[in-house]
Structure formats: C-alpha cells, structure tokens
Amino acid sequence: MLRQLHKFPGLLAALLVSVLALSGAVLSVFPALERSGAVTAPAGTISAADLAGRIADRYPGVEQIRRAPSGKVTVLYFENGFPASVVVDPASGQSVADYVPSGVERWVTNLHRSLFLDDAGRIAAGLGALAMLMLAVSGLQMTARRMGGWSRILGRARGSRRQRLHVDFGRMAVAGLMLSALTGMYMSLATFDVIPGGTAKAPGMPAEVNGGPTMPVNWIDAFRNIDLGDLRELTFPYLDDPTDAYRIKTATGDGYVDQATGLMLVWRDHGAARRVYETIYMLHTGQGLWWLGLILGVTALAVPVMSVTGVLVWASRRRTRPRIKANISARSADTVILVGSESGSTWGFARTLHDALTANGHKVHTGAMDSLAPAYPHADRMLILAATYGDGTAPASAKRFMARLEAMRTAPARPVAVLGFGDRQFPKFCRFAQDVERALARKGWPSLMPFATIDCQSAQAFARWGAELSEVLGEGLTLTHMPVRPRSHTLTLLARSDYGEAVQAPTSIFRFAPPHRGLLARLTGRSFPRFAAGDLVGIQAPGSDMPRYYSLASGTSDGWLEICVRKHPGGLCSGHLHALRPGDRIEAFIKPNPEFRPTGGRAPVILIGAGTGVGPLVGFVRGNRRRRPMHLYFGGRDPASDYLYEGEIAEWLGDKRLSRVTTAFSRVAGRDYVQDYIRRDAEALRAMIAQGAQIMVCGGRNMADGVRSALEDVLAPLSLTPTTLKAQGRYAEDVY
C-alpha cells in the first residue's frame, strides 16, 4: 500500500511538481537579491511619520510608500503629470535607484501560482502541493523501511545508481519539501476561502472626514506610533481632495487617518488567521527570511532529479517483470500467486502458472511477495514462488515479506504451497524459500502441498510440480515453461591471460570488447548497458538452459569487459569460455549488482578475495583514481602459477591506487590463508574500521565463511560483528 501511495502520485504529478519546484527555486533567489540591494535602517530608529515627512518634502506628488519584507522602501509618485517610482534610503529619503519591476519575477510568479490558468491553475498548484506532501511522507517511510528502521535512515543508500540518487536527494530535501508543500497547501486553501487566511476584508473608507487644511504628515501622532519595521504600505490622499484620507497598512492591522486632524478614523486589527497566513507566506516565499528562501530553493532543485530517477526506477521494475494477462485484483481472485524474484526469471515461471490456471477458469492474481495483504476475501489457495538471493537471503521482490507475515495476527483459512527456486551448487540452496515455508507453518497457515524446489530453473522439474498441483486441485493442469532469454549482445574476445595449470586449477582472465553504443540503439533502449566493476555478466553456454553469472573486473570507462573464470570439470559455461580464442564471440547481458561496490567518501576499503574472487576487487582498485586508501588481501595456491593480476597490482601500488597488498598462498611453505593474515593484522584492521572502513569479500563460500569467522574475532573488541557492519552498509559479500 505504501509503495502504491508513493508510486501513483509520483507518476501522475511528476511534471507538475517539477514545474512548481523549479519555478519555486527561481523565485527563492529574488528575496535574497532584494535583501542584498536594500538600504535599511535599524529597528526602532525611524517611525512611519519620519519617513513620510522626508518623502513628502522630496516628492510633493507622492502617491504611495511601500516597505518590502526585505526592508526596501519604494516610493510611487507623480512628476509633471507622469507616474514615477524610486527606491529610497529611509534614513534620508534620498533616491537610491529607479524602481523597475522585474518582468522575469512576475512571469515566474504567475507560472508558480497558477500555471497561467487563473483559478484552474491555482487549483492545480494546490493539488501539486498535496502530491508533493504525499510523496515526501510516503518516501520517507519507504526509506526508513528500506534502511532497516528509523535509526538507520541516514545510512548508506542501497540499490542501483538511480535508486541511490533517488534516496539520497530525497533525504537531503525532504524537510524543505514538506515545509514548502504544507505552506503551499495552506495558501491555496486560503486563496479559495476554504480556511480563513489572507483574504479578510479591509476596513471600509469612513463616510465623513474633517475636510479641513491638511496637517503635515510628520506631525500625525498615529504615524509616530508606528515603527518603520511594522510599516507595509502608506497611501496618501489625492491632492486637493479634502474628503480623502490616508490609508495605512501595518504588520498588525489596517486603517484610515484623517489628513486634517491626524486622528485614526477607523482601524481593524489583523486577526489570528491573518497573522498565521502572513507567517505561512513568509515561510513559503522567503519574503522576510531570505536565507530560508534560498534553502527551500536548493531543496526544490532535488524534485526534478527525483522525478526523473523515480520514473526510471519504475520503468526498470516494469521491464524486469513479464506482462501478465488477465491479472485479477487481489480482492477478487480465487488463487493468489506471490513471487520472490531477484533477476526476473522467477516471474517467468509465475506467468506460466498464471496462464495455465486462468485457462482452467480460475480468477488469478499474481504479485510480488512484498505485496502480501492481511486478507484475500475470495482466495481459496495461495501459491508462493520464491527464489533465494546470495547467501540464503530474500530476493528483491520479497525483502519485506517476512515482516509483513509476522505482523499478521491470525492465519487465514486458505492453504498455501511454497515452491523454491535456486542452484544446488550453492550451499544454501533455496534457503529463503525454506525459511518462508517454516515461517508460514509457525503462523498456522495450512499446507496445500509439500514444499518443493526447482534446481537451475529446470522446466522439466516445474512441469512435474505442476502435475502434482494438478492432482491436488483435481483438474488437468499442464505447465509448459519456455524461458525468455534476456536481451543479449555480442562480445568479441580481445585477449586472455592463462594461469593455474601447474596447480590443476586452470584459470583465465578474459577481456572482451563491448558492442558499439550507437545513437539509434541508445534512443531505442537496445544499446549495451553501462556497467561497473562488481556488476555481473550473464553468459549462456550452448546446450545450457540457464545463464551463468561472472563478476566484472572492469567498468564502462575502462573500454572493455573483463572477467576471471576458473575451468570446472564438466562445467558447460566455464568450458565454453576456456575454449575461446581472441576474435571469437559470445552472447552476453549485464545484470547490475549495486549492493557490491565501494561506498562514497574517503574512508579506507578493505578488499578480501581468493582465486577468481579477486576480479571485481581489482576492478575497484583500477577505478580508484582518487587514491582512496585500499588494502587488498589476496589468496591463491601458488604465486608461481596463479597470482592473478600480479603485474597490475605492482603498478597500482606504485601509483598509490592500492595502499597495500597482502598475499596468502596455500601450496607453499606455511600453507597460509587470507583469514590467517586477517587475524594477524587485527589491530591495524580495527583502526581502519574505527575510521569507517568498508570491508568487501569476494570468492568461494568456504573462503568467505573463514573470513567472516576471522573478522568476528577481530571486531569483537569494538563490539561489532560482520552482521552489524552489513546493516550499516560497510560489509558486502559476493560469494559463489
């Protein structure tokens, strides 16, 4: 619900709020410019009578005196029958400059307030302020959830570059945007008299005035009691019209003063509503608080960035999910399918299941596991298809499923079946799906059928599970899944470096030329995407139904795509790659991996890898052009055979992109492993971690487990663990 509350106003109002924000940012500059050029007087030193007397002496044809919140005093007068206006020094009454209204300011003001559409535009601007408030509040709540709670809301943002920009700009601007939105809504409601505000009627002109000779304006006691700082406007009587009176507007009220006697003929104090309105107006426009106006203007500049990144994130999510036809609303469905997917492949299986059930006459709703609702009024069953990400954790579309499940007080009567998707080469095969199954059982959800798993996206295993489901439902159900391959691109092998033959671990560094990113391909979205070290490249070998992913050791700016691959006995993809020669081509696609890359800043980075796991780590070092402190722990078998990147590491040490390297080789004297050196360097590591260092680990599961155990010992004196560092965004793993 929260995501929908954030998404729909954002998509519908993206252009409107961007226009309002940009025009507001431009307007925020004018109060500061006016304040910088204004000649002011200290508070309490000049009265309205003093100022009016000086002005009347210098400009006999004075019509009106205006004092802006900035302190600038403007005089409107007639000279030789023609209107004129000047800015004056209130202390002397002398002209400082001609007053020329800004056409740009007037144009932008009309755009901001009404979009040049009069009342219809004012209503649209008010709705834009409401949309801004909804986006700010819902976005703040979503960020808190994503970061793991309000106490971590200022931690490192995670996700793709677009997501991080969206979150970072939102956190920076949310306070200012909420203030602008609330004050804008108030002013809009006051404009249409929905709430009392700035449209209260002014006192009427008195019916009778003295009509005697005009008193010198500086003698009028009513004006002497008004400090210049409280003056807003003083309008003089028409010349040679003894029946006219002075009109005075101040911070506290409005009134009329007899020009002959100097007596206040009528006075009306501003009520509480008017005072509130003027305060709100000052907070919204910066008039009288120029510094606040500039702050709000800067925060407003974040809105177009968030609008663009928000739309791009939404579009990216849409692309990762297959289009599901006849997707019934959750409240009307008799069958609910919930999907936990990281790369999108599990959504393909969900679509196959959805289509088959729909063809049998069922009303089916398919959605993300994160959309778990407290109730599905007409559902007879629920089917959960859950992939496992990384080290047994929840995939992208199921990050909040467990929390939503725990928040449900009662178990529904409908039965549920869980189908896990994974790869048996990982030790924690389908662990997240297993955790879901156990959590559902603890909450008392009845089981529709036994827990089952699908290895390596096997269409045959999925069809067998469909046959079992068919028996449970008592109807014919055939699941024929045809996997949709991601859009791939042709890569040409430029060069390869071979290692490891002597230690029976043939390993190669492959460097490919990415395809040319032509203008037409970019415009149509078909160009090879940008990538960074730590992202993944998916390669599907001939005869394999499932792509294999390899961590990238290079980024787009390097001009090539580089991976480290060890040849595994019987491995289809690794064998295919090791058979390549320069000039050969492969089909591949990029899968972003934004969770595995160095954070920003200058804090040290501790890189720990073994074997081919060094690939993305050296990619980070290669891109370390700012010479941020980076310390590399590299484990191998024998330095004479599999010291990957030995020459480049020496160069990076020389040019300070790499601060230090520690190597551990298991098949030489001492049989050292990286975790042994981590324990030996405990004191130095603790010092770096106390400085905010980030730890990044890449390699096999056994190595990663050993490193985690060693780090637990190292971190214990600091009352930290790898888990707490991970929650802070300072510990990341890429394991296989």
C-alpha positions in Angstrom: 0.0 0.0 0.0 2.8 2.4 0.9 4.6 1.8 -2.4 1.4 2.4 -4.3 0.7 5.6 -2.3 4.2 6.8 -3.4 4.1 5.5 -6.9 0.9 6.8 -8.4 1.1 10.4 -7.2 4.7 10.4 -8.4 3.9 9.1 -11.9 0.8 11.3 -12.3 2.3 14.5 -10.9 5.9 14.2 -11.8 5.8 17.0 -14.4 3.5 19.3 -12.3 5.6 19.1 -9.1 8.8 19.5 -11.2 7.4 22.7 -12.7 6.3 24.0 -9.3 9.7 23.1 -7.8 11.8 24.7 -10.5 9.7 27.9 -10.6 9.8 28.0 -6.8 13.6 27.6 -6.9 13.9 30.6 -9.2 11.6 32.7 -7.1 13.6 31.8 -4.0 16.5 33.9 -5.4 14.6 37.2 -5.6 14.2 37.8 -1.8 18.0 37.3 -1.4 18.7 39.6 -4.3 16.3 42.2 -2.9 17.8 42.0 0.5 21.4 42.4 -0.8 20.5 45.6 -2.6 18.2 47.1 0.0 19.2 50.2 2.1 17.7 49.6 5.5 17.5 51.3 8.9 17.9 49.7 12.3 14.7 48.8 14.1 13.2 51.4 16.3 15.1 54.3 14.8 12.6 55.7 12.3 8.8 56.0 12.6 6.3 56.0 9.7 5.8 59.7 10.3 9.6 60.4 10.0 9.8 58.5 6.7 6.6 60.0 5.3 7.7 63.5 6.1 11.0 63.1 4.4 9.4 61.6 1.3 6.7 64.3 1.2 9.4 67.0 1.2 11.4 65.4 -1.6 8.5 64.1 -3.7 5.5 66.5 -3.5 3.5 64.3 -5.8 3.9 61.2 -3.6 1.1 58.7 -4.0 2.3 55.7 -2.0 5.2 54.4 0.1 5.8 50.7 0.2 8.1 48.8 2.5 9.0 45.2 1.5 9.8 42.5 4.0 13.5 42.9 3.0 13.4 46.5 4.3 13.5 48.1 0.8 11.4 51.3 0.6 9.8 52.2 -2.7 8.1 55.5 -3.4 5.4 55.9 -6.1 4.8 59.5 -7.1 3.7 61.8 -10.0 6.1 64.3 -11.6 4.8 66.7 -14.2 1.7 64.6 -14.6 3.6 61.3 -15.2 3.9 58.4 -12.8 7.4 57.5 -11.5 8.9 55.3 -8.8 12.2 55.1 -7.0 13.9 53.1 -4.2 14.9 55.4 -1.3 17.2 55.4 1.7 14.7 55.5 4.6 17.2 57.4 6.8 17.4 60.4 4.4 14.6 59.9 1.9 17.1 60.3 -1.0 16.7 58.2 -4.1 18.9 55.2 -4.3 17.8 53.8 -7.7 14.9 53.9 -10.0 12.3 51.2 -9.2 11.9 48.8 -12.2 9.6 45.8 -11.6 11.1 42.5 -12.7 9.3 41.1 -15.7 11.0 37.7 -15.1 9.9 37.6 -11.5 6.3 38.4 -12.5 6.3 35.8 -15.2 7.7 33.0 -12.9 5.4 34.0 -10.1 2.4 33.6 -12.4 3.7 30.2 -13.5 4.3 29.1 -10.0 0.9 30.3 -8.6 -1.5 29.5 -11.4 0.4 28.0 -14.4 -1.1 30.9 -16.4 -4.5 29.3 -16.0 -6.2 31.6 -13.4 -8.3 29.7 -10.9 -7.9 26.3 -12.6 -4.2 26.7 -12.4 -4.3 27.7 -8.8 -6.3 24.6 -8.0 -3.7 22.5 -10.0 -0.9 24.2 -8.0 -2.7 23.3 -4.7 -3.1 19.7 -5.8 0.6 19.7 -6.8 1.5 20.8 -3.3 -0.7 17.9 -1.9 1.1 15.4 -4.2 4.4 16.8 -3.0 3.5 16.2 0.6 2.2 12.7 -0.1 5.4 11.8 -1.9 7.6 13.3 0.8 5.8 11.4 3.6 5.5 8.1 1.8 9.0 8.3 0.5 10.4 9.0 4.0 8.5 5.9 5.4 9.7 3.7 2.5 13.3 4.9 3.0 13.1 4.0 6.7 11.8 0.5 5.8 14.5 0.0 3.2 17.2 1.1 5.5 16.1 -1.2 8.3 14.3 1.3 10.6 14.3 5.0 11.5 17.5 4.7 13.5 19.3 3.8 10.2 17.6 6.2 7.9 20.8 8.2 7.3 22.8 5.1 6.5 24.3 4.3 3.1 21.6 4.0 0.4 21.4 0.7 -1.4 20.3 -0.3 -4.9 21.1 0.8 -8.4 22.6 4.2 -9.1 19.1 5.5 -9.9 17.7 4.2 -6.6 20.6 5.7 -4.6 20.2 9.1 -6.3 16.5 9.0 -5.6 17.0 8.1 -1.9 20.0 10.5 -1.4 18.3 13.5 -2.9 15.1 12.7 -1.1 16.7 12.5 2.3 18.6 15.8 1.6 15.4 17.6 0.6 12.6 16.0 2.5 12.3 18.6 5.3 12.3 21.6 2.9 9.9 19.9 0.6 7.5 19.1 3.4 7.6 22.7 4.6 7.1 24.0 1.1 4.2 21.6 0.4 2.4 22.3 3.7 2.7 26.1 3.4 1.7 25.9 -0.3 -1.4 23.9 0.5 -2.4 26.3 3.3 -2.0 29.3 1.0 -4.0 27.5 -1.8 -6.9 26.7 0.6 -6.8 30.3 2.0 -7.0 31.7 -1.5 -10.3 29.9 -2.1 -11.6 30.8 1.4 -11.7 27.1 2.4 -9.9 28.2 5.5 -9.6 31.7 6.9 -6.4 33.5 5.9 -5.1 36.4 3.9 -8.3 37.4 2.2 -10.0 39.1 5.1 -11.8 42.3 4.1 -10.0 45.6 4.8 -11.8 48.3 6.8 -14.0 50.5 4.6 -13.4 54.1 3.9 -15.1 56.3 6.6 -18.2 58.2 5.3 -17.1 61.5 6.9 -13.7 63.2 7.3 -12.9 66.6 8.8 -12.2 68.3 5.4 -10.0 71.0 6.9 -6.5 72.0 5.9 -4.0 69.2 5.5 -1.7 68.6 8.5 2.0 68.0 7.8 2.3 64.2 7.6 5.3 64.1 10.0 3.1 65.7 12.7 0.5 62.9 12.7 0.7 61.0 16.0 -1.0 57.9 14.6 2.0 57.5 12.3 4.6 58.4 15.0 3.4 55.3 16.9 4.2 53.0 14.0 7.8 51.8 13.7 9.2 51.6 10.2 9.8 47.9 10.6 6.0 47.4 11.0 5.0 49.5 8.0 3.7 47.7 5.0 2.1 50.4 2.9 1.1 54.1 3.3 -1.2 55.6 0.6 -1.5 59.4 0.6 -4.8 61.3 -0.1 -5.5 62.6 -3.5 -4.1 66.1 -3.9 -6.6 68.9 -3.4 -9.2 66.4 -2.2 -10.0 67.3 1.4 -12.5 64.4 1.6 -9.9 61.7 1.1 -7.8 60.1 3.9 -4.5 58.4 4.4 -4.7 54.5 4.1 -2.1 52.7 6.3 -1.2 49.0 6.3 1.0 47.6 9.0 2.1 44.2 10.4 -0.8 44.3 12.9 -3.7 45.9 11.1 -5.1 48.4 8.6 -6.8 51.7 9.0 -7.6 55.2 7.7 -6.2 58.5 9.1 -7.8 62.0 8.7 -5.4 64.2 6.8 -6.6 67.4 8.6 -6.8 66.2 12.2 -4.3 63.3 12.1 -6.9 61.2 14.0 -7.4 57.4 13.3 -10.8 57.3 11.7 -11.1 53.6 11.5 -8.8 50.7 12.4 -9.0 46.9 12.1 -6.6 44.6 13.8 -5.4 41.6 11.9 -7.0 38.5 13.4 -5.1 35.4 14.4 -5.9 33.8 11.0 -4.3 36.8 9.1 -1.2 36.6 11.3 -0.9 32.9 10.7 -1.3 33.5 7.0 1.4 36.1 6.9 3.8 33.7 8.8 3.0 30.9 6.4 3.5 33.3 3.4 6.9 34.3 4.8 7.9 30.6 5.3 6.8 29.7 1.8 8.2 32.6 -0.1 11.3 33.6 1.9 10.0 37.2 1.9 11.5 38.4 5.2 13.6 35.3 5.6 15.7 35.3 2.6 18.1 32.7 3.9 15.2 30.2 4.4 14.0 31.0 0.9 17.4 30.0 -0.5 17.4 26.8 1.5 14.0 25.9 0.2 15.0 26.8 -3.3 18.0 24.4 -3.1 15.9 21.6 -1.8 13.3 22.2 -4.6 16.1 21.5 -7.1 16.0 17.9 -5.9 12.5 17.4 -7.2 13.3 17.1 -10.9 16.1 14.7 -10.1 13.8 12.6 -8.0 11.0 12.8 -10.6 13.4 11.5 -13.4 15.0 8.8 -11.3 11.7 7.7 -9.8 10.2 7.3 -13.3 13.3 5.4 -14.5 13.3 3.1 -11.4 9.6 2.4 -12.0 10.2 1.7 -15.7 13.1 -0.6 -14.8 11.0 -2.6 -12.5 8.3 -2.9 -15.1 10.8 -4.3 -17.6 12.0 -6.9 -15.1 8.5 -8.3 -14.7 6.8 -10.1 -17.6 3.5 -8.8 -18.6 0.8 -11.0 -17.1 -2.5 -11.0 -18.9 -5.8 -11.2 -17.1 -4.3 -10.3 -13.7 -7.3 -10.2 -11.4 -7.3 -7.8 -8.4 -6.2 -9.5 -5.2 -9.5 -9.0 -3.5 -11.4 -10.8 -6.3 -9.1 -13.7 -7.0 -9.7 -17.3 -6.0 -6.0 -18.1 -6.5 -3.1 -15.8 -5.4 0.4 -16.3 -6.7 3.1 -14.4 -4.9 6.6 -14.1 -6.4 10.0 -13.5 -4.9 12.5 -12.8 -7.7 15.8 -11.1 -8.0 16.7 -11.1 -11.7 13.2 -11.7 -13.1 13.4 -15.3 -14.1 11.0 -16.5 -11.4 8.4 -14.1 -12.7 8.5 -16.1 -16.0 7.6 -19.3 -14.2 4.8 -17.4 -12.3 3.4 -16.2 -15.7 3.3 -19.8 -17.0 1.5 -20.9 -13.9 -0.9 -17.9 -14.0 -1.8 -18.5 -17.6 -2.4 -22.2 -17.0 -4.7 -21.6 -14.1 -6.5 -18.8 -15.9 -7.1 -21.1 -18.9 -8.8 -23.6 -16.4 -11.3 -20.9 -15.4 -9.6 -19.6 -12.2 -9.5 -15.9 -11.2 -5.8 -15.5 -10.6 -3.9 -12.6 -9.1 -0.1 -12.6 -9.4 2.0 -10.1 -7.4 5.3 -9.6 -5.5 5.8 -11.3 -2.2 6.2 -7.8 -0.7 2.6 -7.1 -1.6 1.3 -9.7 0.9 -2.0 -8.4 2.2 -3.7 -9.1 5.5 -6.7 -10.5 3.7 -7.8 -12.0 0.4 -11.6 -12.2 0.7 -12.3 -14.7 -2.1 -9.0 -16.7 -2.3 -9.2 -20.5 -2.0 -5.4 -21.0 -2.2 -2.1 -19.2 -2.3 1.0 -20.3 -4.3 4.4 -18.8 -3.4 7.3 -19.0 -5.9 10.4 -17.8 -4.1 13.9 -17.6 -5.3 16.9 -17.2 -3.0 19.4 -14.4 -3.3 23.1 -14.6 -2.4 23.8 -16.2 0.9 20.3 -17.5 1.6 18.6 -14.1 1.7 15.4 -12.7 0.3 15.3 -11.6 -3.3 14.4 -8.1 -4.4 10.6 -8.5 -4.6 10.4 -10.3 -1.2 12.6 -8.1 1.1 9.6 -7.2 3.3 7.6 -10.4 3.1 8.7 -11.8 6.5 8.0 -8.6 8.3 4.5 -8.4 6.7 3.9 -12.1 7.6 4.9 -11.6 11.3 2.6 -8.5 11.5 -0.4 -10.7 10.6 -2.2 -11.7 13.8 -4.3 -14.6 12.6 -3.6 -17.3 10.0 -6.0 -17.4 7.0 -8.1 -20.5 6.3 -6.7 -20.8 2.7 -3.9 -23.4 2.2 -0.6 -22.4 0.8 2.2 -24.1 -1.2 5.8 -22.9 -1.5 8.0 -23.6 -4.5 11.7 -22.7 -4.1 14.0 -21.7 -7.0 17.8 -22.0 -6.7 21.0 -23.6 -7.8 22.4 -26.6 -6.0 26.0 -25.5 -6.4 25.3 -23.0 -3.6 25.4 -24.4 0.0 22.3 -22.6 1.0 20.1 -23.9 -1.9 16.6 -22.5 -1.7 17.3 -21.3 1.9 14.9 -18.4 1.7 12.1 -20.5 0.4 12.7 -22.9 3.2 12.6 -20.0 5.7 9.3 -18.9 4.2 7.8 -22.4 4.5 8.8 -22.6 8.2 7.5 -19.1 8.9 4.1 -19.9 7.4 3.9 -23.1 9.4 4.7 -21.2 12.7 1.9 -18.8 11.9 -0.5 -21.7 11.4 -1.0 -21.5 7.6 -2.4 -24.8 6.3 -0.3 -26.6 3.7 -1.8 -27.1 0.2 1.1 -29.5 -0.9 4.6 -30.4 0.3 7.5 -27.9 -0.1 9.3 -28.4 -3.4 12.3 -26.9 -5.1 13.4 -26.2 -8.7 17.1 -26.5 -9.5 18.7 -24.3 -12.1 15.4 -23.1 -13.5 14.5 -26.6 -14.8 11.4 -26.5 -16.9 11.1 -30.3 -16.5 11.0 -30.1 -12.7 8.5 -27.3 -12.9 6.3 -29.4 -15.1 6.5 -32.3 -12.6 5.5 -29.9 -9.8 2.6 -28.8 -12.0 1.4 -32.4 -12.3 1.4 -32.7 -8.5 -0.6 -29.5 -8.2 -3.0 -30.8 -10.8 -3.7 -33.8 -8.6 -4.3 -31.6 -5.6 -6.7 -29.3 -7.5 -8.4 -32.3 -9.1 -8.2 -30.8 -12.6 -6.0 -31.0 -15.6 -3.1 -28.6 -15.4 -0.1 -28.6 -17.7 2.9 -26.3 -17.0 5.0 -25.9 -20.2 7.5 -23.3 -19.4 9.5 -21.6 -22.1 12.2 -19.4 -20.5 12.5 -16.0 -22.0 16.2 -15.2 -22.5 17.3 -11.7 -21.6 18.3 -9.4 -24.5 21.9 -10.3 -25.1 24.7 -8.6 -27.0 27.7 -9.9 -28.9 31.0 -9.5 -27.2 34.3 -10.2 -29.0 37.3 -11.7 -27.1 40.2 -9.3 -27.3 42.8 -11.1 -25.2 43.1 -13.7 -22.5 45.7 -14.5 -19.8 46.0 -18.0 -18.5 47.0 -19.2 -15.0 46.8 -22.2 -12.7 47.7 -25.2 -14.9 50.5 -26.2 -12.6 48.2 -26.4 -9.6 45.4 -28.2 -11.5 43.1 -25.1 -11.4 43.1 -23.6 -14.9 42.0 -20.0 -14.6 41.9 -17.3 -17.3 41.3 -13.6 -17.4 39.1 -12.8 -20.4 38.9 -9.3 -21.9 36.1 -8.7 -24.3 35.2 -5.7 -26.5 31.7 -4.5 -25.8 29.5 -3.6 -28.8 29.4 0.0 -30.0 26.8 2.1 -28.3 25.3 3.8 -31.3 22.9 6.8 -31.0 19.9 4.9 -32.5 20.5 1.9 -30.2 20.6 4.3 -27.2 17.4 6.1 -28.2 15.6 2.8 -28.6 17.0 1.3 -25.4 18.7 -1.5 -27.2 22.3 -0.5 -26.7 24.7 -2.4 -24.4 24.1 -1.0 -20.9 26.7 0.8 -18.9 28.4 -1.4 -16.3 30.7 -1.1 -13.3 33.2 -3.4 -11.6 31.2 -5.7 -9.3 28.3 -6.0 -11.7 27.6 -9.3 -13.3 27.7 -10.5 -16.8 25.4 -13.4 -17.8 26.6 -15.9 -20.3 24.6 -18.8 -21.6 26.7 -21.6 -23.0 25.5 -23.7 -25.9 23.4 -26.6 -24.6 22.6 -24.9 -21.3 19.1 -23.6 -20.3 20.5 -21.4 -17.6 22.9 -18.5 -17.8 26.0 -18.4 -15.6 27.0 -15.1 -13.9 30.5 -13.8 -13.6 31.6 -10.7 -11.6 33.1 -7.9 -13.7 36.6 -6.7 -13.1 36.1 -3.6 -15.2 33.7 -0.7 -15.9 32.4 1.0 -18.9 35.0 3.8 -18.6 37.8 1.2 -19.0 36.6 0.4 -22.5 36.5 -3.3 -22.2 34.6 -6.0 -20.2 36.8 -8.3 -18.1 36.1 -11.4 -16.1 38.1 -14.1 -14.3 36.9 -17.7 -14.9 38.2 -21.0 -13.4 37.5 -24.0 -15.5 35.4 -26.5 -13.6 35.3 -30.2 -14.6 32.2 -30.7 -16.6 31.3 -27.1 -16.4 29.4 -26.1 -19.6 29.9 -22.4 -19.4 33.4 -22.3 -18.0 34.5 -25.0 -20.5 32.9 -22.9 -23.3 34.8 -19.8 -22.3 38.1 -21.6 -21.9 37.8 -22.9 -25.4 37.6 -19.3 -26.8 40.5 -17.7 -28.7 40.9 -13.9 -29.5 38.5 -12.9 -32.1 35.8 -15.4 -31.0 32.4 -14.1 -30.0 29.9 -14.8 -27.3 26.4 -13.6 -26.4 26.0 -11.9 -23.0 24.0 -9.5 -21.0 24.6 -7.3 -17.9 22.9 -7.8 -14.6 23.5 -4.8 -12.2 24.8 -5.7 -8.7 24.7 -2.4 -6.9 25.0 -3.9 -3.5 28.6 -4.9 -4.2 30.6 -1.8 -4.8 32.6 0.7 -2.6 30.6 3.4 -0.8 31.4 7.0 -1.4 33.9 9.1 0.6 37.5 8.7 1.7 37.2 6.0 4.3 39.5 3.0 3.8 38.3 0.0 1.8 39.5 -3.5 2.8 39.3 -5.9 -0.1 39.4 -9.6 0.6 39.4 -12.2 -2.2 40.7 -15.6 -3.2 41.1 -17.1 -6.6 38.8 -15.6 -9.3 37.1 -13.6 -6.5 39.9 -11.1 -6.9 38.3 -10.0 -10.2 35.8 -7.3 -9.0 38.2 -6.2 -6.3 41.0 -5.3 -8.7 38.3 -3.6 -10.8 37.6 -1.3 -7.7 41.4 -0.7 -7.4 41.7 0.1 -11.1 38.9 2.7 -10.8 40.4 4.2 -7.7 41.7 7.4 -9.4 41.2 9.5 -6.3 43.7 7.4 -4.5 41.4 6.4 -1.7 43.1 4.1 0.8 42.5 0.5 -0.4 44.0 -2.6 1.2 43.9 -5.9 -0.7 44.1 -9.4 0.8 44.5 -12.0 -2.0 44.6 -15.7 -1.6 45.8 -18.3 -4.1 47.5 -21.7 -4.3 51.0 -20.9 -5.7 52.4 -17.5 -6.6 54.3 -19.0 -9.5 51.1 -20.3 -11.0 48.0 -18.4 -10.0 49.0 -14.9 -8.8 46.3 -13.2 -10.9 47.0 -9.6 -11.8 50.5 -9.7 -10.3 51.9 -7.1 -12.8 48.9 -4.7 -12.5 48.9 -4.9 -8.7 52.6 -3.8 -8.7 51.7 -0.8 -10.9 48.8 0.2 -8.7 51.0 0.0 -5.6 53.4 2.3 -7.4 50.8 4.9 -8.4 49.0 4.7 -4.9 45.7 3.4 -6.2 46.4 0.5 -4.0 47.8 1.2 -0.5 48.9 -2.3 0.5 48.6 -5.9 -0.7 48.8 -9.0 1.5 49.1 -12.3 -0.3 48.4 -15.8 1.1 49.2 -19.0 -0.9 48.1 -22.4 0.4 50.5 -24.6 -1.5 53.8 -23.1 -0.4 55.7 -23.3 2.9 53.4 -22.3 5.7 50.1 -23.0 3.8 48.7 -19.6 4.6 45.1 -18.5 4.0 43.7 -14.9 3.9 41.9 -15.4 7.2 45.2 -16.2 8.9 46.5 -12.8 7.8 43.3 -11.1 8.9 43.8 -12.3 12.4 47.5 -11.3 12.4 46.5 -7.8 11.2 43.7 -7.4 13.8 45.0 -4.2 15.4 45.5 -2.4 12.1 42.1 -3.6 10.8 40.4 -2.4 13.9 42.0 1.0 13.5 40.7 1.3 9.9 37.2 0.0 10.8 37.1 2.7 13.6 37.7 5.2 10.8 34.7 4.0 9.0 36.3 1.4 6.7 34.2 -0.8 4.4 35.0 -4.5 4.0 34.3 -6.3 0.7 34.7 -10.0 0.3 34.6 -12.0 -2.9 35.3 -15.7 -3.6 34.1 -19.2 -2.7 31.8 -19.9 0.1 34.4 -21.8 2.2 36.8 -18.8 2.0 34.0 -16.3 2.8 33.0 -18.4 5.9 36.6 -18.5 7.1 37.0 -14.7 6.6 33.7 -14.0 8.4 34.8 -16.1 11.4 38.2 -14.3 11.5 36.5 -10.9 11.3 34.2 -11.8 14.2 37.3 -12.3 16.3 38.9 -9.0 15.0 35.7 -7.0 15.6 34.8 -8.3 19.0 36.8 -5.7 21.0 34.9 -3.0 19.1 31.6 -4.6 20.0 30.9 -5.1 16.3 30.2 -8.1 14.0 30.1 -8.5 10.3 26.4 -8.5 10.6 26.2 -5.1 12.2 28.7 -3.8 9.7 26.5 -5.2 6.9 23.5 -3.4 8.3 25.5 -0.2 8.2 26.4 -0.8 4.6 30.0 -1.4 5.5 30.3 -5.1 4.8 29.5 -6.7 1.5 30.0 -10.2 0.1 29.9 -11.6 -3.4 30.2 -15.4 -2.9 29.8 -18.5 -5.1 
